[in-house]
Amino acid sequence: MGEGAAPKPPRPAWLQEYELVGKIGEGTYGLVYLARSKKLSSRGVKIAIKRFKQSKEGDGVSPTAIREIMLLRECMHENVVKLVNVHTNHLDMSLYLAFDYAEHDLYEIIRHHREKLSCSINQYTVKSLLWQILNGLNYLHSNWIIHRDLKPSNILVMGEGEEQGVVKIGDFGLARIYQAPLKPLFDNGVVVTIWYRAPELLLGAKHYTSAVDMWAVGCIFAELLTLKPLFQGLEDKSGPNPFQIDQLDKIFKVLGHPTPDRWPTIGHLPHWQQNKSLIQGHKYDNPGLHTVVQLSQKSPAYDLLSRMLEYDPTKRISAAQALEHEIVLNCIFWYSTSICSGTSIIVSVRGDRQILRYFRAEPLPGRNALVPGQPGEKIVVYPARPVDASTDFDGISSTQSSQIPSSNSAAATSASATAAPVGATARPHQQMPIVGIQRMQNTSMGTFNVNAQANIPVVPANMYLHRGPQQQQQQVHQQARRREAGNMQNTGSYQPPAKSRRM
Ligand SMILES: Nc1ncnc2c1ncn2[C@@H]1O[C@H](COP(=O)(O)OP(=O)(O)OP(=O)(O)O)[C@@H](O)[C@H]1O
């Protein structure tokens, strides 16, 4: 350490239970790391550690935020990522959240199909992913937790192992905590996406409900089908909470203009009144969702999607209803009967009702979403998350480690991880009380795709990438995010980015 440099704050004792593998991502509020357990009972088990930095104002994590987070620790559901540890470092007021590690997320899965495979995601996978998202969300909503920041990078999917292909909703409940005490680190170049934001929030609603999550699920469902973000608005970054007119414009262009007929309480929303000329002055045709998602308007999938993207939040379908979604079609059957009575033909008309259910129709959803729905279909192997092994817990890249020669072996990754500075000094930390939360039983998957679960080879293990290229890949990834964030102001309709930006 150079003379005069501030001493590094000691890391909490619990971090010594893990060896740091490297940085896997960067969000608005901090960095996410991959670590492995060193404990005998769980040696090698991977864990994702999210470290929230202090805001620039220096105010750390408030007791309210900690209490909220402790509540989240009580959440137990197969489709919700498990928060295994919460720690605060009182010396520098940083907060660490440790979650079960998921090898994939929908952002990367969609990007892989769009940019590498140039082919759509199979129907079975789309349906299984959606079913599990709804199942996890139903649990959260039943426990009065609104996610508020659902987007593809927050929908995690487990890699190789017993839970392979299982969806885990990540970052649940954190949006509320972010809002107040943890201010975003605006200078880290990461953009908070508005693409999945519900129209009531865009129009300035002060009170929102779990319906905001269902809007986001609708956007994600459409993106799984088309591999493109559905409403890709340009974000206005002027001021703390600007009116996002371009996002609304993108929505109105597809779904048509909301009217008090369709959404009776729209007139009460702040921006509907305050920005009358911008909002109410425009008239939009209603080309309809089918022009974007290429689904038959009579299909159950289309009906479900339209109900998720209902303008009026009180009419929007809930997660529980979506799991049981059905569409009743009134069919008219024509029966023609020739009767041997000279030349006459009698035609009879009969009205009938047909009930179609998205999740009860073939292909049925399954627990492992990443296998083909039918035996014989090609298995898609998704790449493992790139890990930047040169960045330590303080987000500092070590020049020394970047000179280490490339290696494709897991042993090399593990060795470098051991060398990383973890838990240098043990310090006692305050344990906050865990507040009880009513638990809900997991909803079991009613119908289950047996084909997709049985006798299908498991996707081979994804080895970690070379340390060198891996680190370069991470850097390219982060740079691309920043570049795209900058370019956002200039983009019009969707252009598949040259390099990815996480949303
Ligand atoms: N439990 C986890 N296992 C594996 N990867 C994770 C886990 N949680 C988050 N990640 C990944 O880490 C990266 C950064 O996540 P983070 O939630 O900080 O940011 P974000 O979701 O991209 O954006 P923001 O925080 O601004 O909403 C993302 O790629 C995310 O998929």
The ligand as an ORCA input file, in Angstrom:
! r2SCAN-3c Opt
* xyz 0 1
  N     -27.769    -15.144     -7.796
  C     -27.120    -14.840     -8.916
  N     -26.415    -15.799     -9.567
  C     -25.748    -15.511    -10.698
  N     -25.747    -14.294    -11.274
  C     -26.426    -13.306    -10.683
  C     -27.140    -13.511     -9.476
  N     -27.734    -12.343     -9.132
  C     -27.393    -11.452    -10.079
  N     -26.608    -12.031    -11.015
  C     -26.084    -11.422    -12.224
  O     -25.211    -10.368    -11.903
  C     -25.353     -9.345    -12.863
  C     -25.568     -8.025    -12.170
  O     -26.747     -8.123    -11.403
  P     -27.424     -6.878    -10.744
  O     -28.721     -7.341    -10.186
  O     -26.477     -6.193     -9.835
  O     -27.599     -5.914    -11.925
  P     -28.676     -5.846    -13.039
  O     -29.856     -6.708    -12.696
  O     -28.008     -6.142    -14.338
  O     -29.069     -4.330    -12.981
  P     -29.679     -3.459    -11.790
  O     -29.075     -3.831    -10.493
  O     -29.282     -2.131    -12.222
  O     -31.157     -3.689    -11.810
  C     -26.490     -9.758    -13.783
  O     -25.916    -10.385    -14.907
  C     -27.225    -10.795    -13.020
  O     -27.852    -11.748    -13.873
*
